[in-house]
Amino acid sequence: MCCLSAWRIKVLEITGYGGSFRELKQMRHFLGKLQCLETVRIGVQKDSNKYLRANLTTLPRASPKCNIQFI
């Protein structure tokens, strides 16, 4: 059982996101479990492409208020 659903985290900031399978799996976990999440700020690497961003924005989210921003 995951304890993340009980946490009241509103903002999550991740830097140096490269889009690896492991990172995507972890992001899916965060978005799917953090029910109070309002903002996710993701610092993507300079060579990231539109596909990587599209993958992140289409992940299911536990919070209907969750907004993903790329920094």
N, C-alpha and C positions, 0 to 999 in steps of 0.2 A: 504494500500500500504506500502511496506517495503522500508525503506531508505538505507538499506545495499547495494543495487546494485549501488548506487552512491558513496560509499566509496571506496577509493583506497588503501585498506589494502593488503599488500603483504605477511605478516607473521602473523600467528595466533598461539599462544601457550596456551594450556589448560593443567592444572595439575590436578591430582587426578581423572582422568576419570574412572568411574566405569561401564559404559555401561547400565545404567538404561534406561527405555523407554523415560523418559523426556530428558536425556542427548543425546540420539540418535536422538530424534526429533530436538533438538537444533542444533546438529552437521549437520543434514540434511539441516536445514535452512541456516546455515553459508555457507556450501559448495555450496548450490544451488543459493545463492544470491551474494556472494563476487566474482565479475568478474575479479578482478586483483590479486586474491590470488595465491601465488606461493608456499608457504610452510605452512603446518600445522604440528605443533609438539604437540604430545599428550602424556602426562604422564599418563600411565595406572597404575592401582593399581596392586600390586604384584600378587594377585590371579586371574588376568585376564586370559582368555583362548584364543585359536586360533579363536574361533567363534566370539568373540568380535572384534578382529582385522580384521577378514574377513568382518564383517558387515560394519566397517568403510571404508575399502578400496574399497568396491563396491558401495558406495553412489555416486549418480550423482553429478557432479561438474560444476559450471558455468564457471570456468577457465580451459582451456585445459592445462595450465602450472602447475596446482596444484599438489603438491607432498605431501603425508602423511608420516610422520616419527613418530616412537614410541620411547619415551625417558623414 
